[in-house]
Amino acid sequence: MPFVADRTTAPTATAASAATAAAPRRRRALPADPRTAAALQRALDRRDNGAPIGD
């Protein structure tokens, strides 16, 4: 049976600081592909104009 932490007690200051120190780094955003953006906009326009949205 897996260990279940006692959630009735407040975390200590060292546990809280350790959690923030181990936060994963964010990745750099990739540049947007203009063809992808245009295809998405066409699909949204078709949907908004009453066209079937596909399968």
C-alpha positions in Angstrom: 0.0 0.0 0.0 1.5 3.4 -0.9 2.4 5.9 1.7 -0.2 8.7 2.2 1.0 12.0 3.6 -0.8 13.5 6.6 -2.5 16.5 5.1 -3.8 17.8 8.5 -0.4 19.4 9.4 1.0 22.6 7.7 4.1 22.2 5.7 7.3 23.4 7.3 9.3 26.4 6.0 12.1 24.2 4.7 9.6 22.0 2.8 8.0 25.0 1.2 11.3 26.5 0.1 12.5 23.1 -1.3 9.4 22.9 -3.4 9.9 26.3 -5.0 13.6 25.6 -5.6 12.8 22.3 -7.5 10.3 24.0 -9.8 11.0 23.0 -13.5 12.4 25.6 -15.8 10.2 26.9 -18.5 11.1 26.2 -22.1 11.6 29.0 -24.6 8.5 29.5 -26.8 8.9 28.4 -30.4 8.2 31.0 -33.0 4.7 30.7 -34.5 4.4 29.2 -37.9 2.4 31.6 -40.1 1.0 28.8 -42.2 -0.4 27.1 -39.1 -1.9 30.3 -37.9 -3.5 30.9 -41.3 -4.9 27.4 -41.4 -6.4 27.7 -38.0 -8.0 31.1 -38.9 -9.5 29.6 -42.0 -11.0 26.7 -40.0 -12.4 29.1 -37.5 -13.9 31.3 -40.2 -15.5 28.3 -41.9 -17.0 27.1 -38.6 -18.3 30.6 -37.8 -19.9 30.8 -41.2 -21.9 27.6 -40.8 -19.7 25.2 -42.7 -19.4 21.6 -41.4 -16.5 21.2 -39.1 -15.4 17.8 -40.4 -15.3 14.3 -38.8 
